[in-house]
């Protein structure tokens, strides 16, 4: 009878912890985006833009919102790698003025 030992090194444990931190930060990023503009509002806004139904001001806010989403998506990995708390609002880009209001209309 032979036994197989599954030994985890400190590096293995560190990699697992980093992956968990990345998964947590990615999930928090998504949750924060969806809290501002849920999936239904995202679809409706995209359709309204495509159909030319928004005012020039609304299109500007929509574009700013897309930029914010891009900033959010570019932030989560650094938050995880640097060991910052993904629950801390200070670690995330602020929602630009008007974005929440526009999203809530859709």
N, C-alpha and C positions, 0 to 999 in steps of 0.2 A: 504494500500500500504506500502510495506516495502522497505527499501533501504539497500543495502549492500555496506559497505565501504571497499575499498581495501587499507589498510594502509601498507605502506612500512616503516620498521624500518631502523635505521642507519645501522644495521647489514645486513639487506636485500640489501641495496644500496651498501654496501662494498663488499658483495658477488657477486653482479652483476658486479661491477667494476673489481673485481679480475677475474671473468670469461671472461670478455671482454679483459682484459690484457693478459690472457692465450691464448685466441683465436687469438689475434693479434700476439703474440710472436710465436705461433705454425705456423701461416700462413707465417710469416717472415722467420722462419726457413726453411720451405718448399721452399719458393721463392729463398732463398739463395742457397740451395742445387741444385735446378733445374737450377739456373743461371750458376752454374759450370758444371753440368752434367744433361742435359735434359732427359726426359723419354726415348726417342729414343736411346740416347747414353748409358743410363743405360742398356737397353735391349741388345743392340749390344755388349757392353762390357761383360755383363754376358754370352752371347752366345760365344763370343770369348774366354773367360776364360774356359768355359765348354768344348769347342772344342780343347783346347790346342793350340790356335793360337797366343797367346801372348808370347813375350820373357820373360825370367826370370826377367829382369829389369821391364818390363811392369806389370807383375804379382805383383811384389813388390809394385809398385806405386799404382796399383789397390787396394791392401790390405790396404795400407796407406790411400787411399781415402775412403774405407769402414770404417776405424777407425775414420776418420774425420766426416763422416756422423753420426756415432754413438755419437761422441762428440757433434755434433750439436743438435741431437735429445735429448740428455741429458742436454742441456743448456737452452732450451726455457722456461721450467717451472720456473727455478730459476730466469731467467731474469724477468718474469712476477711477480712472488711472491715478489721479491726484489724491484720492481718498476723501474727497469732499462729500458732505452729506447731501444726497439728492433731494431730501425733504426740505432743505433750507432754501427759501425763496431767493436769498442773496446769491445763490450759485447759478441762477438762471437769468436769461435776458428778460427784461420787463416787457409786458405786453404794451405795444405802442397805443397811444391815444386813438380812440375811435374803432379799434379792431373788435373789441368785445361787443360794442354797440351794433356795429354792422353785422357781425355774425348772429347776434340775437334776433335780428330782423328776419333772418332766414331759417 
